[in-house]
Amino acid sequence: MEQQERGTRASNQLSIMDWFWTLLLIALPVVNIVMLIIWAVDRTNPRRNFAIAYFLLFAVMIVLSILFVIIFTIIGVSLIPDTDPTYSTTYTY
């Protein structure tokens, strides 16, 4: 029984070259999204968990990026001095 489990587990494992090609495909801009979708929906593919985890990490990074942009925009706008010359004391007419 234990021999069968090891044989099945070994056949589902990816070799180093498989991971090399996987990471190479992930590095290509449009191909990565297509391949991640294919891997995530294929229940028999050993890359399925990797693809799902990659999508989750990608979603978290997008949310954090949006939050940082909002926060730094608010900080940046608050640091801009008042440029209306009618209320400014530095300009004399």
Buried (B, 14 or more C-beta within 10 A) or exposed (E): EEEEEEEEEEEEEBEEEEEEEBEEBBEEEEEBEEBBEEBBEEEEBBBBEBBBEBBEEEEEEEEEEEEEEEEEEEEEEEEEEEEEEEEEEEEEE
